[in-house]
Amino acid sequence: MWLLLSLFVYSIYNIPTSLSLTSPGEYVIGGLFPIHLTPLEDVDRLKPAVPDCEKSQFRKDMWTAFQAMRFAVDEINNSTKLLPGITLGYDITDSCLEVVDIQASFRFLSG
Protein backbone atom coordinates (compact mmCIF):
# COMPACT_ATOMS: atom_id res chain seq x y z
CA MET A 1 0.00 0.00 0.00
CA TRP A 2 2.80 2.41 0.89
CA LEU A 3 4.50 1.67 -2.41
CA LEU A 4 1.37 2.66 -4.36
CA LEU A 5 0.97 5.82 -2.30
CA SER A 6 4.64 6.72 -2.82
CA LEU A 7 4.36 6.21 -6.57
CA PHE A 8 1.23 8.36 -6.69
CA VAL A 9 2.88 11.22 -4.79
CA TYR A 10 5.99 10.91 -6.96
CA SER A 11 3.88 11.07 -10.12
CA ILE A 12 2.05 14.21 -8.96
CA TYR A 13 5.24 16.14 -8.26
CA ASN A 14 7.10 14.93 -11.36
CA ILE A 15 4.56 15.76 -14.04
CA PRO A 16 5.95 15.95 -17.57
CA THR A 17 5.02 19.01 -19.59
CA SER A 18 4.16 17.14 -22.78
CA LEU A 19 1.93 14.20 -22.02
CA SER A 20 1.33 11.30 -24.34
CA LEU A 21 1.36 7.64 -23.36
CA THR A 22 1.00 4.66 -25.63
CA SER A 23 0.86 0.94 -25.08
CA PRO A 24 0.45 -1.62 -27.88
CA GLY A 25 -2.46 -4.04 -27.96
CA GLU A 26 -4.84 -5.94 -30.20
CA TYR A 27 -7.42 -3.25 -29.47
CA VAL A 28 -6.21 0.27 -28.75
CA ILE A 29 -8.35 2.70 -26.74
CA GLY A 30 -7.77 6.40 -27.32
CA GLY A 31 -8.08 9.05 -24.64
CA LEU A 32 -7.89 12.84 -24.85
CA PHE A 33 -7.66 14.66 -21.54
CA PRO A 34 -7.29 18.46 -21.19
CA ILE A 35 -4.59 18.25 -18.52
CA HIS A 36 -3.15 21.64 -19.42
CA LEU A 37 -5.73 24.31 -20.12
CA THR A 38 -5.03 27.58 -21.88
CA PRO A 39 -7.63 30.26 -21.07
CA LEU A 40 -9.45 31.32 -24.24
CA GLU A 41 -8.55 34.97 -23.67
CA ASP A 42 -4.88 33.97 -24.12
CA VAL A 43 -5.55 32.43 -27.55
CA ASP A 44 -5.35 34.53 -30.71
CA ARG A 45 -8.06 33.05 -32.95
CA LEU A 46 -6.93 35.14 -35.94
CA LYS A 47 -3.45 33.61 -35.87
CA PRO A 48 -4.02 29.98 -34.88
CA ALA A 49 -1.01 28.17 -33.52
CA VAL A 50 -0.43 25.09 -31.43
CA PRO A 51 -0.48 26.25 -27.80
CA ASP A 52 2.49 25.78 -25.54
CA CYS A 53 1.18 23.33 -22.95
CA GLU A 54 4.05 24.11 -20.58
CA LYS A 55 2.71 27.63 -20.03
CA SER A 56 -0.88 26.50 -19.54
CA GLN A 57 -2.73 25.90 -16.29
CA PHE A 58 -2.28 22.35 -14.90
CA ARG A 59 -5.49 20.53 -13.93
CA LYS A 60 -5.07 17.84 -11.25
CA ASP A 61 -8.51 16.34 -11.85
CA MET A 62 -7.69 15.62 -15.50
CA TRP A 63 -4.27 14.23 -14.53
CA THR A 64 -6.12 11.80 -12.24
CA ALA A 65 -8.47 10.75 -15.08
CA PHE A 66 -5.45 10.32 -17.40
CA GLN A 67 -3.78 7.99 -14.89
CA ALA A 68 -7.05 6.17 -14.12
CA MET A 69 -7.47 5.19 -17.77
CA ARG A 70 -3.92 3.86 -17.90
CA PHE A 71 -4.43 1.96 -14.63
CA ALA A 72 -7.76 0.46 -15.79
CA VAL A 73 -6.29 -0.88 -19.04
CA ASP A 74 -3.30 -2.35 -17.17
CA GLU A 75 -5.61 -4.02 -14.64
CA ILE A 76 -7.75 -5.54 -17.41
CA ASN A 77 -4.64 -6.86 -19.17
CA ASN A 78 -3.29 -8.36 -15.92
CA SER A 79 -6.57 -10.11 -15.10
CA THR A 80 -7.09 -13.74 -16.12
CA LYS A 81 -10.89 -13.39 -15.90
CA LEU A 82 -11.43 -10.16 -17.85
CA LEU A 83 -10.95 -10.45 -21.62
CA PRO A 84 -8.81 -13.63 -21.56
CA GLY A 85 -6.53 -13.90 -24.57
CA ILE A 86 -7.06 -10.27 -25.60
CA THR A 87 -4.61 -7.46 -24.97
CA LEU A 88 -5.86 -3.90 -24.74
CA GLY A 89 -3.61 -1.00 -25.58
CA TYR A 90 -3.99 2.74 -25.15
CA ASP A 91 -3.02 5.98 -26.79
CA ILE A 92 -3.60 8.74 -24.26
CA THR A 93 -2.81 12.38 -24.99
CA ASP A 94 -3.01 15.72 -23.20
CA SER A 95 -5.33 17.67 -25.48
CA CYS A 96 -4.28 21.11 -24.16
CA LEU A 97 -6.72 22.92 -26.46
CA GLU A 98 -8.86 22.04 -29.47
CA VAL A 99 -5.97 22.52 -31.94
CA VAL A 100 -4.12 19.67 -30.31
CA ASP A 101 -7.39 17.71 -30.06
CA ILE A 102 -7.60 17.70 -33.84
CA GLN A 103 -3.99 16.54 -34.24
CA ALA A 104 -4.45 13.74 -31.71
CA SER A 105 -7.78 12.73 -33.27
CA PHE A 106 -6.16 12.36 -36.69
CA ARG A 107 -3.41 10.25 -35.11
CA PHE A 108 -6.03 7.95 -33.52
CA LEU A 109 -7.89 7.59 -36.81
CA SER A 110 -4.79 6.89 -38.87
CA GLY A 111 -3.64 4.40 -36.39
N, C-alpha and C positions, 0 to 999 in steps of 0.2 A: 504494500500500500504506500509506504514512504517513497519507494522508487517511482511510482506513478506520479505522486504529488511533486516530487523533485523535478521530474521531467516536464511536468506541466508548468511549474514556476520558471524553469529554465527556458522553455519555449516562449513564454510571455515576454521575458526580458531580452531575448535574443531573436527579435522578429526581423526577418529579412525585408528589405525595402521592395524588392520585386518578387512577387509570389506567384509561383506556378509549380504545381506538383503533378507528376505523371507516374502511373504504374501500369504495366502491360497486363492484358487479360483477354480472354475470348470475347467478352462483352465489356466495353468501356463506357463508364458513366461520366458525363461531363458536368462540371459545376462552375458557375460564375458567382463570385461573392464580392460585393463592394467593400473590401477591407479598408482601402484608402479612399476617402471621399473628398473630392474637390468641390467647394461651394460654387454654385452656378454663377455667382457674381464675379468669381475669379476667372471665368472662362470667356474668352473672346470668340463669340459665335461667328463673327465675320471672317476670322482668320483661324479656321479649325486646325488644331494640332493635337498630337497625342499628349495628354497631361503627364506631368512628372509626378509619379505616385509618391516619391520620397518626400515631396513638399506638401502632400495632402494630409488631411486629418485621419488618424488611425482610429478604427472602430473595433473595440474589443469584442462586441457581440458577434460581428461578422467573422472575426478571427476564430471564435469558438465554433461557429457553424462550419467554417472551413475545415477545422481539425476534426469535428464530429463526423463529417462525411468521410474523411480519410480513415478514421477509426472504425466506422461502421463497415466499410468495404473490407478492411483488414480482418475484422471479426468474422464476417461472412466467409471470407476465404479460409480462415483458420478453423472453421467449424466443420465437423464431419457430417452433421445433420442438415445444415442449410446448404442447398445447391451443391450436392455431392458431384464431383467430377467436372464442375464448372468453375472457372476462375474469372472473377470480376476485376476489372481495372478501373482506373480513374484518370481524368484529366481535369484538374482543378486550377482555376485561375482567379487572380484578383482582378476584378473588372474595372476598378478605379473610376471610370466614367463611361458613358455610352460609346465613345470612340473605341475604347479598348474592348468593350463588349462585342462590337462588330468584328474586330480582328479575331478575338477568341472564338466567336461563333463560326466564322469561316474556317478556322482551324479544326473545330469539332466536326463540321460537315465534310471537310476534305479528308478526314481521318483515317 
